[in-house]
Amino acid sequence: MIRLNGIKNIIFDFGGVLIDLNQQACLDAFAALGVPQVADYVTPYGHIGPFGQLENGDISVETFRDELRRLFSADLTDTQIDEAWGAFLMQIPANKLHMVHELAKTYRVFLLSNTSPIHIRRLQAFEDAGYPLHECFEKLYLSYEVGLSKPGKAIYEYVLNDADLKPEETLFIDDGPANCASAAALGIRTYTPQPFEDFTTQLLRPQACVATMGFFDGVHQGHRFLIEETKRLAAEQGLPVLVLSFWPHPRTVLRTDFYPQLLTDQEERTDLLQTTGVDYLDVLDFDTALAGMSAKQFMQVMLKDEWNVKTLVIGFDHRFGNSRTDDYAAYRAYGEAMGMEVVQASPYYLSQVMDHQAMALANPQAQALLSHPSTTTISSSLIRRLILAGEMEAAALALGRPYGLSGTVVGGHRIGSTLGYPTANIEPLSPNKLVPAIGIYAVWVTCEGATYKGMLSIGRRPTLHADSPVVIEVHLLHFSGNLYGKTLTLHFMKRFRQEEQFPDVEALVAKLKEDEQFVEDYLSFT
């Protein structure tokens, strides 16, 4: 996420940032002219030969064209050369044209690009869209004009000195990691977007917004209730919604010996939060600096200054800040002093998602957790306890979906194949992902876009091995093929029995047949 707190100046790269690149289109255009050798001279991050000399300002456009004709022994017109070389750049998306024009109203905005007189013609798109170039950029720093190129240190020093910029107040956005590294070495804040990334919403912050925050492990029903409350308040105020979260788990920063058991890994949690329909999602890097902030400092720096939060909705039992001693009354007082309303959401109880019949079906260990549904709130810790008790149906009701675990199929003893039940041994992708209780489960399994019924074991395989470590292995019903090395996602529907030790292999196989029939029937109705 791009951080704008304290930033007064923004420097944009051109190709790969404001305008997308298409190197292959350029190569194809030259190949169509009978010049396939161009591939030896150009890359997305720098060029050699006459292409590099043109960007460095060592040769003119006229000399560049003549040199290409000579180098490739090709009878090409000026227009053919310019159009083929210009094909390297696509069009500037309309939202990025608008973004730059809007940012220039608040920040000093500059363009710094390794480019050529041919490529820079694409800037005409600003004028064509009704955004005069002088209203978008205070100044253009173009390699062929200043005679300096990225990632050399000199070009950054030149820009800082020429525009009288302080590095710590300057954000540089460039798609080249080496370019950003050179700028960062001078104290400039940097951001490297991914190819075709739309980062406009990260820069165009709302004038005001309604926000909620938390770690949101599991993105469960309680979290979704909190987010829906935030969306409701935002709709009443006509404002966009921000969800602020953190990664890694804060306790891993505060305690190096803490290893969390998570309901969702970072990618899974982000994907789930993005399905909630909020306008902005900001995942903060939780580090020692953030951990050292008081609640008041956090509200001022990260909420007010960074995101212009007008209303903050907090969970009814949420605490934040380095001391974690402040309460709702303190948050309200801090908010009033900085013009931010702080609202405490209502609790969300088990009874709101789970009926008495579902509770009665739970195993004795889980029933103890579910015995007071009208006063027990849905929380990540409760769901972890349910999963560790093997109570997957109750966990699914609290989560709002079956619990999922993804892993890679690794080699095993291959004993299952000799029993008529080949299994895939699963190694979880995330070492911190919570593994359910030992037992036998009915699961749905997804692999490469296909979904299969599965009977899964988490256990030590006592009938076949003495003192075996706990392994996760799944047999896919109605499947034949090689799964080794592939990624499977397991959706836990029900633990239907405990792991057992059988007197012999024959008894084990007989039980597996019963298990197979149970899974077949059970999953046919879920």
C-alpha angles and dihedrals in degrees: 000000000000113000116215101173107123093007118134100160132048123194117193129200112218114217113053092013112051095012126033120239128229108184092170092057088055093049091047091050092053092043089054087057090053095260108114093152093081089091088074091062109042138063132164091258105038145349138220135208117022091342091060093040090055092052092046091053092242093125136027125244089255092053090045091057093046091048092053091051090050096041095050098029088233129149098221130159123231090250093051092052094045094048094046093048091042090056087076087079124059125199126300107249114244093237091057092050088053092044095056092047091051094045091052088065090064107022138040101254126199139175120225115179143159094225146130137237088257097053097040089064085083088077086079085083089078092057092043090053092052096259108121109220093233089058091053105042129032089204141350118228106196122181095225091053101044095037092231131103140199136283088034114108092228096069093055092047089049092054094045092051097040095050095034093237127167109225094221090056094048130090118199119196116195134151092220114089091203090052092051092046091056092049093046090053087065092052097262116143110238141193127193112201121206119246110289091001115158103218096162095109089054090059102034097068118188120257086235136352144178113243143187128184145193143120090271097199106187094006085237132178093279091053092048091050089053091049092048090052088051091049091049092053091045091052090052090053096040092238135130122255126243125194112197119197139163141231135226106031106273094232091060088063094044093044120030090195093058117106111184124216101218132198091207133023120225097270094044093048093048091050091051093048090051089058092061093082098241121151099228134026118189119183109195122210101241106218138149092278092056091042089055095057119105117228090256093051091048092051092050100042105032102027107029103028099033102037108014091235111193098177126025118198113198130188113260092250099028119133127183140168131075095287097036087207097110116100137200092281090055092048090051091051092049090048094050090053091055099037096258125129114219117205126187115219122223120257118260114222135206091242088066092066106021130060127209092257091060090049092050091055092056120105118257094262092052093043088064088058092047100041097106104039095161092060102029112094123213108252140158091249092054091050091050090053091050092051092047087052090053092243096140098160093057090044090052092052091051092044095043090233139041115287112261133208125181125200147154122259108243133182120281140171092284091221091133091068091057089054094050093254110093111196135199114227109221126213109191115241091223118049090205096054113116114251114209125241122290110274147088118293142190106227141171112230125203122197127169093341096313126107126214138180111249141190109209135192127201108186152075099286092235095184093058106027136032117221093000118168117247111278134183113222131166134193114209114217117227093008132121125176145075116300100172113132094009126121118243127189115209121206109197112219105164142350100220101177145005123255110270137195112227126204093239145354092265091060090048092053091048090054092047089056089054090047091051092053092047092051092046092052098038097049091046087070101041 
